[in-house]
């Protein structure tokens, strides 16, 4: 809400694009994997460039409105080698191929997801890690094995996946509302047409009585 106020009036001047979580979509079964892969990065705020990030951070500091991470739409990064993604038993696929996003968001999406592979379980993740896969492995139930061997797991942490589910439900409800509005408009138009026909018929009947 604070950043909405900051961007109000002229989003191009503020440089704000939106929340990372608002600009990614995935199938229901991949929600926990995406949540595990990005975690707090789902709440990053996208901006046009680093200058916009600096202005936004300065605004938060001046107004004492808290903290946020601002990600440039085209991140400044050195060339990174995309790992050779394995296939076979237990491998679901590279996470970047399992999410949907706008074409103009490709740079930052690749930046965040370039080395992440989704697998069915931590067992599969451990096997692939031992076989030499150098990227990050995330499971369908929201656990992760990082490239350095660290494991993020245990009881399910639904915070990130809950945010994604809520965003997806909002989009779905907006789509339903749009369809219902269109249907209502068609029904109202049809009602008007029928009333006009009734009026014509009634006028014809009245004319025969004269």
ABEGO torsion letter per residue (X at the ends): XAAAAAABGBAAAAGBAEBAAAABBBBAAAAAAAAAAAEAAAABBBBABAAAAAAAAAAAAAAGAEBBBBBBABBBBBBBBBBBBBBEBGBAEBAAAABBBBAAAAAAAAAAAAABBBBABAAAAAAAAAAGBABBBBBAAGBBBBAAGBBBBEBBBAAAAAAAAAAAAAAAAAAAAAAAAAAAAAAAAAAAAAAAAAAAAAAAAAAAAX
